[in-house]
């Protein structure tokens, strides 16, 4: 009896040891499999963060008509500027990975880029239109998209993709704002939120005599300048606390300036059809934040 007990104990030890070995082997296999899955998943996340995508824009050059020799240099400069704007937007896309909310890319990169492109293609159209038929519809090439590994914000979710970017070329401005004039006072009737207000130069007093044939179009664009300031002030309040120290400049003042450049260029073009085109209106585009 005393000998049988040790044998029984030995069998128990053997069985327990085998079970432990099997369990350990299973744990190692499972751990390896999980590690492989985790590594794969982690790699995908890392690639998403490291590769925020690229900005894709319609090519303007193939859509242009025959370019008069007198306009070639100016058109070439602005086509090069379109390339530069995309390069800068892609750099900003990389530099700001992880910043802002879900609409950051649209508000701070794609929206401002579209506004810049609207102003640039309008300059191209104006250059050609001085000595040939002005090409129409180039504004439709201004909007860009994000070819991304993640999910980009849908265009037009915020004010940055608003009225200005969808405006037709000069001479065909739609009724996107009521008739009116003067833009300095829009949205500057006080600041109850404490975030400040946006102050812009008044364009109307700087205009020459406006031909009767251009009056309605000029009035629409002056009203649009008012509307742009109102929208920018609203965005100033709605985004309090968002972004870094340059958020207001990058996401509000910069895009507003681009919109104003396009709008004052349309005013100048409207006047220039039947009178001397006013020069230097672009200098009235920049706005400041007053606190």
Rosetta blueprint (number, residue, H / E / L):
1 X L
2 X H
3 X H
4 X H
5 X H
6 X H
7 X H
8 X H
9 X H
10 X H
11 X H
12 X H
13 X H
14 X H
15 X H
16 X H
17 X H
18 X H
19 X H
20 X H
21 X H
22 X H
23 X H
24 X H
25 X H
26 X H
27 X H
28 X H
29 X H
30 X H
31 X H
32 X H
33 X H
34 X H
35 X H
36 X H
37 X H
38 X H
39 X H
40 X H
41 X H
42 X H
43 X H
44 X H
45 X H
46 X H
47 X H
48 X H
49 X H
50 X H
51 X L
52 X L
53 X L
54 X E
55 X E
56 X E
57 X E
58 X L
59 X L
60 X L
61 X H
62 X H
63 X H
64 X L
65 X L
66 X L
67 X L
68 X L
69 X H
70 X H
71 X H
72 X H
73 X H
74 X H
75 X H
76 X H
77 X H
78 X H
79 X H
80 X H
81 X H
82 X H
83 X H
84 X H
85 X H
86 X H
87 X H
88 X H
89 X H
90 X H
91 X H
92 X H
93 X H
94 X H
95 X H
96 X L
97 X L
98 X L
99 X L
100 X L
101 X L
102 X L
103 X L
104 X H
105 X H
106 X H
107 X H
108 X H
109 X H
110 X H
111 X H
112 X H
113 X H
114 X H
115 X H
116 X H
117 X H
118 X H
119 X H
120 X H
121 X H
122 X H
123 X H
124 X H
125 X H
126 X H
127 X H
128 X H
129 X H
130 X L
131 X L
132 X L
133 X L
134 X L
135 X L
136 X L
137 X L
138 X H
139 X H
140 X H
141 X H
142 X L
143 X L
144 X E
145 X E
146 X E
147 X E
148 X L
149 X L
150 X L
151 X L
152 X L
153 X L
154 X L
155 X L
156 X L
157 X L
158 X L
159 X H
160 X H
161 X H
162 X L
163 X L
164 X H
165 X H
166 X H
167 X L
168 X L
169 X L
170 X L
171 X L
172 X L
173 X L
174 X L
175 X L
176 X L
177 X L
178 X L
179 X L
180 X L
181 X L
182 X L
183 X L
184 X L
185 X L
186 X L
187 X L
188 X L
189 X L
190 X L
191 X L
192 X L
193 X L
194 X L
195 X L
196 X L
197 X E
198 X E
199 X E
200 X E
201 X L
202 X L
203 X L
204 X H
205 X H
206 X H
207 X L
208 X L
209 X L
210 X L
211 X L
212 X H
213 X H
214 X H
215 X H
216 X H
217 X H
218 X H
219 X H
220 X H
221 X H
222 X H
223 X H
224 X H
225 X H
226 X H
227 X H
228 X H
229 X H
230 X H
231 X H
232 X H
233 X H
234 X H
235 X H
236 X H
237 X H
238 X H
239 X L
240 X L
241 X L
242 X L
243 X L
244 X L
245 X L
246 X L
247 X H
248 X H
249 X H
250 X H
251 X H
252 X H
253 X H
254 X H
255 X H
256 X H
257 X H
258 X H
259 X H
260 X H
261 X H
262 X H
263 X H
264 X H
265 X H
266 X H
267 X H
268 X H
269 X H
270 X H
271 X H
272 X H
273 X L
274 X L
275 X L
276 X L
277 X L
278 X L
279 X L
280 X L
281 X H
282 X H
283 X H
284 X H
285 X L
286 X L
287 X E
288 X E
289 X E
290 X E
291 X L
